[in-house]
Amino acid sequence: MTNTLSVIDQGTILDFTFDDALRYHGPLAPGGVAHAYKVIERALGELAVDGAVERRELVITTSHGGPGVRDTFELVTRAVTEGRYTVDKALARPERGNTLAQYVFQIDYRGQSVTLIIREGFVVDEFIELVGKADRTADEDARLVVLKLEMTDRVMASPAHQIYDVVPSTVSQ
């Protein structure tokens, strides 16, 4: 079961479900949608001390350039359209290995900042290898679809605090 993501927009509380995010993004990258959904859930838990946060005050920086991630942040925060969403490869953690390096997200809100990194076990090496392969065969494309759906299920079946850790930021604002 997933939580609803709640944010405030000009005094109105907006609630977003995972299904909302999937409908907005489409079928291309359900795993990216799941990851961004859980990142937002985790970040809101850290930043929303007095209830929901103002969606248009969240600033997102990530090393993950995937379309499902981008679209989920756009749906919930409008950060892409409003220029508060940045893909910055300098945020990556290469010391964590190729599979985990890009799953880093920094969320800033009203002078607060949280940096989230993924725990092991939610992204598999085979997925990263196939995503990065330029000339996939039809069988590899089919396998990638399976891996995307498996990752989506794995991520959405877990609480956000078990997927993403809050860590000290390595990028200064």
Buried (B, 14 or more C-beta within 10 A) or exposed (E): EBBEBBBBEEEEEBEBEBEBBBEBBEEEBBBBBBBBBBBBBBBBBBBBEEEBBBBBBBBBBBBBEBEBBBBBBBBBBBBBEEEBBBBEEEBBBEEBEEBBBBBBBBBBBEEEBBBBBBBEEBBBEEBBBBBEEEEBEEEBEEBBEEBBEEBBEBBBEBBBBBBBEBEEBEEEE
